[in-house]
Amino acid sequence: MKKALAAKSEAEQISWAHHQAYIALGTLLAAAASMRIDSCPMTGIDSRAYDQILGLNDLGLETSAIVALGLRSSRDHSSDLPKVRFDYDDFVIRR
């Protein structure tokens, strides 16, 4: 594994590291769900700002994704409302 990773360019190594983070993210989300902890993964964020605020640049690290974790408020009346989902046939095209 070390040889394969060393053979990659720096850009390829960074991409590989981000993909590894997504594997860990999936495990985190599954673990949170099993503990009945709400979670919301987010990408498309200002990762440079997160890197700066968290001091990741000094460590040679960068943000891949963020996750909000917590327990929903008992006062959140919308959590008991029926969920809105697209109809399967409107969302998936069969060929």
N, C-alpha and C positions, 0 to 999 in steps of 0.2 A: 504494500500500500504506500509506504514511504517513497519507494522508487517511482511508482506511477504518479504520485502527487508532485514529486520533484521534477518530473519530466514535463509538467504543464507550465504554461506561461503564467505570469503573475495574475493576469486577468482571468485566466482559466481557474487558477487556485482560488481567487476571490469568489468566482461564480460557484465553484464546488462547495466552498465554505457556507455560502448562503443557502444552497440546497440542503446541506447537512443541518442547518438551523431549522429548516422547514420540517425535517424529520422529528427533531426535538419538539417543535411547536405542536405537531400532531399528537405526540405523546402527552404533552402538557394539557392539551384540550381534552383528550380522552380521560386523563387522570382527574381533571377538574370535574368533568361530567359525572364520573363515577362517585365523586365526593359531593355531588349536588351543588357544585360551585359554578356560578354563571361565568361565562367567558366570552370575549369578543376579540378575535384576532384582527389585526389591522395591518395593511400594507398601503403603499401609495402615500406614505407619510413623508414629512420633511426629515429624512434620515440624517442629513448633515446637521440639522439643529439638535436632534437627539444625541448625535455623536459629540457635539460640542458641549451640551449641557451635562452629559454623563461623563465627560472626560475620556471618551473612548479613543479619540485621536492619539492621545499620549500613550495609549496602550497598544496601538497598532490594530485596533478593532473598529468595526463599523456596524451600524444597525441594519438588521435584515427585516424585522417585523416587530410589532409590539402587541401586547395582549393585556386587555383589561380583565381583571379577575375580581369577583366579589359575590356577595349575596344580595339578591334583589330585595328591595324594600317591601315590607308587608303592607305599606301604604300605596304600592304601585297597582292601581286598579286595572291598568291595561294588561298586566301579566296574565290575568284570568280570561281575557277576551279571546274569542276564537282566532286562530292564526289565519292569515290570508296567504294562500298558496296559488300559484298558477296551475291551471288544469294541465295534466301531463301531456295530453295531445296538443295543447297549444304551445307547449314548451319544447317538446321533443319531436323532431322530424324523423319519420320512419322511411327507410328506403329499401 
